[in-house]
Amino acid sequence: MSLQVRTQVSLKPYNSFAVAAQASHFAEAESDQQVREALAYAEAQHLPLLVLGGGSNLLLTADVPALVLRMASRGIRVLSDDGEQVLVEAEAGEPWHPFVQWTLAQGFAGLENLSLIPGTVGAAPVQNIGAYGVELKDLFVGLTALNRHTGELREFALDECGFAYRDSLFKRESGRWLILRVRFALNRSAALHLDYGPVRQRLAEQGISTPTALDVSQAICAIRSEKLPDPAVLGNAGSFFKNPVVSAELAQRLRAEHADLVAYPQMVNGQADGQVKLAAGWLIERAGWKGFRDGDAGVHRLQALVLVNYGAATGAQLLALARRIQADIARRFAVELEIEPNVL
């Protein structure tokens, strides 16, 4: 067996919250064969299997009595190029932001709004990651996944993935599918998305009137760096709560009470569906949680949507803080906040 399995391994370097937790067994898979070896090993040892990408969408609240498998496969390929549209495939272990930067360096546009999102390519479809008006599904063509139960490989097309806001088939069936590689349709001519958030304003401030995809990426990197803490400096998992979707009636009632409520029509396939998406960060900040700290567990001082580990917070302490925030938002606004990271 080429897979190297270690025991009693600290997971602190492998989760962006930098929470101290230990895996009873740990391995890194650099190939499909090593993934299969990990599945066989876990079965033989009667161990659960926990698959890790970049550990950026995870809150560990205890030690993990399982085989923790970190996806470490690397490789990016151009599968087809007709001069305008380019089909690109990346292995699951490729870090997401460097992959986006690689596509832009080749002159391929489409992923620029998803710049500086932590994590890996293989984890990106699970959450259907999104930012600044673009979601992964908008550029997605297909992926290859391994069925953990049968060992079969399956190709998934866009309409088979069940993508929704921060959701997918792979999230709902988390114990079944293991994503090996993902394919994207990108373009040489940029159809830029500039109207969500402060992107256009940032470009205007820089004197850029006809931006390229790289310009958009750089603007978004600057905005994100100002708003969100670097996990390498301050442990966090990015946005901790999903933006809640509520009825138009509730949104109207909240707007009558709070004229500055941040809300957008909920869009499905480009059409408003009658519901309203609220900014979770606005709700949390209005409730007074921004900058709150309890020991080493806290809410970031610049972005209320981000929970942070100031050094020695446990996952249980961070989760307890999140539960307090959820209860307060429900009491104040009659809105239920849903936690975005996977809690173990």
C-alpha positions as CSV (number, residue, x, y, z in Angstrom):
1,M,0.0,0.0,0.0
2,S,1.5,3.4,-1.0
3,L,-0.8,5.3,1.3
4,Q,1.0,6.4,4.5
5,V,-1.3,6.3,7.6
6,R,-0.2,8.1,10.8
7,T,-1.9,7.9,14.2
8,Q,-2.7,10.5,16.8
9,V,-2.1,13.5,14.5
10,S,-2.9,17.1,15.4
11,L,-5.4,18.7,13.1
12,K,-4.6,22.2,14.1
13,P,-2.5,22.8,10.9
14,Y,-5.3,21.4,8.8
15,N,-8.3,23.6,9.8
16,S,-8.4,27.3,9.2
17,F,-9.9,28.0,12.7
18,A,-6.6,26.6,14.1
19,V,-8.6,24.6,16.6
20,A,-6.6,22.0,18.5
21,A,-8.1,18.6,17.8
22,Q,-6.5,15.2,17.2
23,A,-7.2,12.6,14.5
24,S,-6.8,9.0,15.6
25,H,-5.7,8.2,12.1
26,F,-4.5,10.6,9.3
27,A,-3.4,10.2,5.7
28,E,-2.9,12.3,2.5
29,A,-4.1,11.0,-0.9
30,E,-2.2,12.2,-3.9
31,S,-4.0,9.9,-6.4
32,D,-7.2,8.0,-7.1
33,Q,-5.4,4.8,-6.1
34,Q,-4.5,6.2,-2.7
35,V,-8.1,7.3,-2.2
36,R,-9.2,3.7,-2.8
37,E,-6.5,2.5,-0.4
38,A,-7.8,4.9,2.2
39,L,-11.3,3.6,1.8
40,A,-10.1,0.0,2.1
41,Y,-8.0,0.8,5.2
42,A,-10.9,2.5,6.9
43,E,-13.2,-0.4,6.2
44,A,-10.6,-2.9,7.4
45,Q,-10.0,-1.0,10.6
46,H,-13.7,-0.3,11.2
47,L,-13.0,3.5,11.1
48,P,-15.2,6.3,9.9
49,L,-13.7,8.3,7.0
50,L,-13.5,12.1,7.2
51,V,-12.4,13.8,4.0
52,L,-10.6,17.2,4.3
53,G,-9.9,19.7,1.6
54,G,-8.4,22.9,2.9
55,G,-10.2,22.7,6.2
56,S,-11.6,26.1,5.6
57,N,-15.2,25.2,6.0
58,L,-14.9,23.1,9.2
59,L,-15.4,23.6,12.9
60,L,-13.9,20.8,15.0
61,T,-15.5,20.5,18.4
62,A,-13.7,17.4,19.6
63,D,-11.0,14.9,18.7
64,V,-11.8,12.8,15.6
65,P,-11.9,9.0,16.1
66,A,-11.7,8.4,12.3
67,L,-9.3,8.2,9.4
68,V,-9.0,11.8,8.3
69,L,-8.1,11.8,4.7
70,R,-6.6,15.0,3.3
71,M,-7.0,15.4,-0.5
72,A,-3.6,16.3,-1.8
73,S,-4.0,15.4,-5.6
74,R,-2.6,18.2,-7.9
75,G,-2.9,19.0,-11.5
76,I,-4.6,21.4,-14.0
77,R,-5.4,20.5,-17.6
78,V,-7.0,22.2,-20.6
79,L,-9.3,19.6,-22.0
80,S,-10.6,21.6,-25.0
81,D,-10.1,25.1,-26.5
82,D,-12.1,26.4,-29.5
83,G,-10.5,29.8,-29.4
84,E,-13.2,31.3,-27.3
85,Q,-14.5,28.8,-24.7
86,V,-12.0,26.7,-22.8
87,L,-12.7,23.6,-20.8
88,V,-10.4,23.3,-17.8
89,E,-10.1,20.4,-15.3
90,A,-8.4,20.6,-11.9
91,E,-7.7,17.9,-9.4
92,A,-9.5,18.0,-6.0
93,G,-6.4,18.9,-4.0
94,E,-5.6,22.0,-5.9
95,P,-5.8,25.1,-3.7
96,W,-8.7,27.2,-4.9
97,H,-7.2,30.7,-5.1
98,P,-4.0,29.7,-6.9
99,F,-6.2,27.7,-9.4
100,V,-8.2,30.9,-10.0
101,Q,-5.0,32.9,-10.5
102,W,-3.7,30.2,-12.9
103,T,-6.8,30.5,-15.1
104,L,-6.5,34.3,-15.2
105,A,-2.8,34.1,-16.1
106,Q,-3.8,32.0,-19.1
107,G,-6.3,34.6,-20.2
108,F,-9.3,32.6,-19.1
109,A,-12.1,34.6,-17.6
110,G,-15.0,33.5,-15.4
111,L,-13.7,32.7,-12.0
112,E,-12.4,36.2,-11.1
113,N,-15.2,37.0,-8.7
114,L,-14.4,33.9,-6.7
115,S,-10.8,35.0,-6.0
116,L,-9.3,34.7,-2.5
117,I,-11.8,32.1,-1.3
118,P,-9.9,29.6,0.9
119,G,-10.1,25.9,0.4
120,T,-9.6,23.4,-2.4
121,V,-11.1,22.7,-5.9
122,G,-12.6,19.5,-4.7
123,A,-14.4,21.1,-1.8
124,A,-15.7,24.1,-3.8
125,P,-18.7,22.2,-5.4
126,V,-19.8,20.9,-2.0
127,Q,-20.7,24.4,-0.8
128,N,-21.4,25.8,-4.3
129,I,-19.0,28.6,-3.2
130,G,-20.1,32.1,-4.3
131,A,-19.1,35.7,-4.0
132,Y,-19.9,39.1,-5.5
133,G,-22.8,37.8,-7.7
134,V,-21.1,34.7,-9.0
135,E,-21.5,31.1,-7.8
136,L,-19.4,28.0,-8.8
137,K,-22.4,26.6,-10.6
138,D,-22.3,29.5,-13.1
139,L,-19.0,28.2,-14.5
140,F,-19.3,24.5,-13.7
141,V,-19.4,21.8,-16.4
142,G,-18.9,18.5,-14.5
143,L,-16.9,16.5,-12.0
144,T,-15.7,13.1,-11.3
145,A,-16.6,11.5,-8.0
146,L,-16.0,8.2,-6.3
147,N,-18.9,6.4,-4.6
148,R,-17.5,5.6,-1.2
149,H,-19.9,2.6,-0.8
150,T,-19.4,0.8,-4.1
151,G,-16.0,2.2,-5.3
152,E,-17.5,3.2,-8.7
153,L,-16.5,6.3,-10.5
154,R,-19.3,8.6,-11.7
155,E,-19.3,11.6,-13.9
156,F,-21.7,14.4,-12.8
157,A,-23.1,17.0,-15.1
158,L,-24.4,20.4,-13.9
159,D,-28.1,19.3,-13.7
160,E,-27.2,16.3,-11.6
161,C,-25.4,18.2,-8.8
162,G,-28.5,19.8,-7.1
163,F,-26.7,23.1,-6.7
164,A,-28.5,25.7,-4.6
165,Y,-27.4,28.6,-2.3
166,R,-24.3,27.2,-0.4
167,D,-25.7,23.7,-1.0
168,S,-25.3,20.7,-3.3
169,L,-26.1,17.0,-3.6
170,F,-22.6,16.4,-2.3
171,K,-23.3,18.3,0.9
172,R,-26.6,16.6,1.4
173,E,-25.1,13.2,0.8
174,S,-21.8,13.9,2.5
175,G,-21.0,10.3,3.3
176,R,-21.5,9.0,-0.2
177,W,-19.5,10.9,-2.7
178,L,-15.8,11.8,-2.8
179,I,-14.9,14.4,-5.4
180,L,-11.7,13.7,-7.4
181,R,-11.6,16.4,-10.0
182,V,-13.8,19.3,-11.3
183,R,-14.3,20.9,-14.8
184,F,-15.1,24.5,-15.7
185,A,-16.1,26.3,-18.9
186,L,-14.2,29.5,-19.1
187,N,-13.9,32.2,-21.8
188,R,-11.2,34.2,-23.5
189,S,-13.5,37.2,-23.6
190,A,-14.7,38.4,-20.3
191,A,-18.4,38.8,-19.4
192,L,-17.7,40.6,-16.2
193,H,-20.0,40.7,-13.1
194,L,-19.5,44.1,-11.5
195,D,-22.8,45.1,-9.9
196,Y,-22.7,43.1,-6.7
197,G,-21.1,44.8,-3.7
198,P,-18.4,47.5,-4.0
199,V,-16.6,46.0,-7.0
200,R,-17.4,48.7,-9.5
201,Q,-16.7,51.4,-6.9
202,R,-13.3,50.0,-6.2
203,L,-12.4,49.8,-9.9
204,A,-13.6,53.5,-10.3
205,E,-11.4,54.6,-7.4
206,Q,-8.5,53.0,-9.2
207,G,-9.3,54.8,-12.5
208,I,-10.2,51.6,-14.3
209,S,-13.1,52.2,-16.7
210,T,-12.7,49.2,-18.9
211,P,-11.6,46.4,-16.5
212,T,-10.2,43.0,-17.4
213,A,-10.9,39.9,-15.5
214,L,-7.6,40.2,-13.8
215,D,-8.5,43.8,-12.7
216,V,-11.7,42.4,-11.2
217,S,-9.8,39.7,-9.4
218,Q,-7.3,42.2,-7.9
219,A,-10.1,44.5,-6.8
220,I,-12.0,41.6,-5.1
221,C,-8.8,40.4,-3.4
222,A,-8.2,43.9,-2.0
223,I,-11.8,44.2,-0.8
224,R,-11.7,40.7,0.8
225,S,-8.4,41.4,2.4
226,E,-9.8,44.6,4.0
227,K,-13.0,42.9,5.2
228,L,-11.9,39.4,6.2
229,P,-9.1,38.3,8.4
230,D,-6.3,36.1,7.0
231,P,-6.7,32.6,8.6
232,A,-2.9,32.4,8.7
233,V,-2.9,35.3,11.2
234,L,-6.3,34.9,12.9
235,G,-8.1,31.6,12.9
236,N,-11.5,31.7,11.1
237,A,-13.6,30.0,8.5
238,G,-14.8,33.0,6.6
239,S,-18.5,33.7,6.7
240,F,-19.8,31.6,9.6
241,F,-23.6,32.1,8.9
242,K,-25.5,31.9,5.6
243,N,-27.5,34.9,4.5
244,P,-31.0,33.9,5.5
245,V,-33.8,33.7,3.0
246,V,-37.2,34.9,4.4
247,S,-40.7,35.7,3.2
248,A,-41.4,39.0,1.5
249,E,-43.8,39.7,4.4
250,L,-41.2,39.3,7.1
251,A,-38.7,41.4,5.1
252,Q,-41.3,44.2,4.7
253,R,-42.0,44.2,8.4
254,L,-38.3,44.3,9.3
255,R,-37.7,47.1,6.8
256,A,-40.5,49.1,8.4
257,E,-38.7,48.8,11.7
258,H,-35.2,49.2,10.3
259,A,-35.0,51.5,7.2
260,D,-31.4,50.5,6.6
261,L,-32.0,46.8,6.4
262,V,-29.7,45.2,3.8
263,A,-31.9,42.8,1.7
264,Y,-32.0,41.5,-1.9
265,P,-34.6,39.7,-3.9
266,Q,-33.9,35.9,-3.9
267,M,-32.9,34.9,-7.4
268,V,-33.4,31.4,-8.8
269,N,-32.2,30.8,-12.3
270,G,-32.0,34.5,-12.9
271,Q,-35.6,35.2,-11.7
272,A,-36.9,36.6,-8.4
273,D,-38.8,33.9,-6.6
274,G,-40.7,36.2,-4.3
275,Q,-38.5,35.6,-1.3
276,V,-35.9,38.0,0.1
277,K,-32.3,37.3,1.1
278,L,-31.1,39.3,4.2
279,A,-27.5,40.1,5.0
280,A,-26.7,38.0,8.0
281,G,-23.8,40.3,8.8
282,W,-26.1,43.3,9.1
283,L,-28.4,41.4,11.5
284,I,-25.5,40.4,13.7
285,E,-24.0,43.8,13.7
286,R,-27.3,45.5,14.5
287,A,-27.7,43.2,17.4
288,G,-24.4,44.4,18.8
289,W,-22.2,41.3,18.4
290,K,-19.6,42.9,16.1
291,G,-16.3,42.9,17.9
292,F,-17.7,40.8,20.8
293,R,-15.2,38.5,22.6
294,D,-15.5,35.8,25.2
295,G,-12.1,34.5,26.1
296,D,-10.4,33.5,22.8
297,A,-13.7,33.1,20.9
298,G,-15.0,36.2,19.2
299,V,-16.7,38.0,16.4
300,H,-14.4,39.9,14.1
301,R,-14.2,43.6,14.8
302,L,-14.5,44.6,11.1
303,Q,-16.9,41.9,9.8
304,A,-19.8,40.6,12.0
305,L,-20.3,37.6,9.8
306,V,-16.9,36.1,10.8
307,L,-16.2,34.2,14.0
308,V,-12.6,34.1,15.0
309,N,-10.2,32.2,17.3
310,Y,-7.9,34.6,19.0
311,G,-5.5,31.8,19.9
312,A,-6.7,29.1,22.3
313,A,-10.5,28.9,21.7
314,T,-11.9,25.4,21.4
315,G,-14.4,24.4,18.8
316,A,-16.9,23.9,21.5
317,Q,-16.4,27.5,22.7
318,L,-16.8,28.8,19.2
319,L,-20.0,26.8,18.7
320,A,-21.4,28.0,22.0
321,L,-20.8,31.6,20.8
322,A,-22.5,30.8,17.5
323,R,-25.5,29.4,19.3
324,R,-25.8,32.5,21.5
325,I,-25.8,34.7,18.3
326,Q,-28.4,32.5,16.6
327,A,-30.7,32.7,19.7
328,D,-30.4,36.5,19.9
329,I,-31.1,37.0,16.2
330,A,-34.1,34.8,16.4
331,R,-35.4,36.7,19.4
332,R,-34.8,40.2,17.9
333,F,-35.7,39.7,14.2
334,A,-37.6,36.3,14.1
335,V,-34.9,35.1,11.7
336,E,-33.2,31.8,11.9
337,L,-29.5,31.9,11.1
338,E,-27.9,28.7,9.6
339,I,-24.3,27.9,10.3
340,E,-22.3,27.6,7.1
341,P,-19.2,25.5,8.1
342,N,-19.5,21.8,8.8
343,V,-19.6,21.2,12.5
344,L,-18.0,18.0,13.8
